[in-house]
């Protein structure tokens, strides 16, 4: 039976164990270490690892599998890796194998960690889905502000000018009227002005979300709308994460508390989460909402994967198919 090699990764270098024999490779500089942990194999590391080309090798880090496979090794993920655990508990042995002293190892490790962190922050800053998350947070905050202002104006209107509610059924029209009349108290007119400016700002943010979704996740936006699509991306943190989720998870995103409560008390699990806000779900008869939510979640999963991995636009095709199925379900429900 073939004896597996073990690869122990450290910030300063690599250690391959062949049985009890430890064979080290110390990174020549920080750039080589960064390249390796970014998934790139530079010449020095490649020459070292190709000694065992075609051999099975145990590795602890899942993201290293693709890198090691690219140079002909057969990586097997083992979490935790026994050799790595032993070296982490015996730091002096690690230093001895690598041929480094404590100061050299510490300084190199800190520099590598700092560079990886900086690169990760730069990578995140370039992501468009991060802009979607931030824009949606701004949108939600503006909605909250508008609701608070509207409540305060409504209290004043009910107490001091109830006739306005009789004249205008749309309360936003009442606010516009208050702002346009110089006879109203100054602080009330200022609140009305703040509400209208917040509404204008909300519209600008909503347009920005639409533009970002059109650029980043056009299929998701076509299937469920830009705001609801952005809400799902915001919930999970990125388009890549949304694309990795099964439809069953997408279906109940936002209903985690209800799910855990149902599991704890052995009750009925929720049938929908955030996607309940879609009119096809909340506008359907209660008895088929679960079916429609499941159908919608399956199409969102397809749309997210195409957006992330392909970039082709098939949103209208998915939406049309979805509409037909929803109509069939609604007609069948009577």
HELIX and SHEET records of a PDB file:
HELIX    1   1 UNK A   30  UNK A   37  1                                   8    
HELIX    2   2 UNK A   43  UNK A   49  1                                   7    
HELIX    3   3 UNK A   50  UNK A   52  5                                   3    
HELIX    4   4 UNK A   64  UNK A   69  1                                   6    
HELIX    5   5 UNK A   82  UNK A   89  1                                   8    
HELIX    6   6 UNK A   91  UNK A   98  1                                   8    
HELIX    7   7 UNK A  102  UNK A  126  1                                  25    
HELIX    8   8 UNK A  128  UNK A  160  1                                  33    
HELIX    9   9 UNK A  163  UNK A  167  1                                   5    
HELIX   10  10 UNK A  171  UNK A  180  1                                  10    
HELIX   11  11 UNK A  186  UNK A  216  1                                  31    
HELIX   12  12 UNK A  218  UNK A  224  1                                   7    
HELIX   13  13 UNK A  226  UNK A  236  1                                  11    
HELIX   14  14 UNK A  239  UNK A  244  1                                   6    
HELIX   15  15 UNK A  247  UNK A  251  1                                   5    
HELIX   16  16 UNK A  256  UNK A  265  1                                  10    
HELIX   17  17 UNK A  274  UNK A  277  5                                   4    
HELIX   18  18 UNK A  279  UNK A  282  1                                   4    
HELIX   19  19 UNK A  286  UNK A  305  1                                  20    
HELIX   20  20 UNK A  306  UNK A  310  3                                   5    
HELIX   21  21 UNK A  315  UNK A  333  1                                  19    
SHEET    1   A 5 UNK A  21  UNK A  26  0                                        
SHEET    2   A 5 UNK A  13  UNK A  18 -1                                        
SHEET    3   A 5 UNK A   5  UNK A  10 -1                                        
SHEET    4   A 5 UNK A  56  UNK A  59  1                                        
SHEET    5   A 5 UNK A  74  UNK A  77  1                                        
END                                                                             
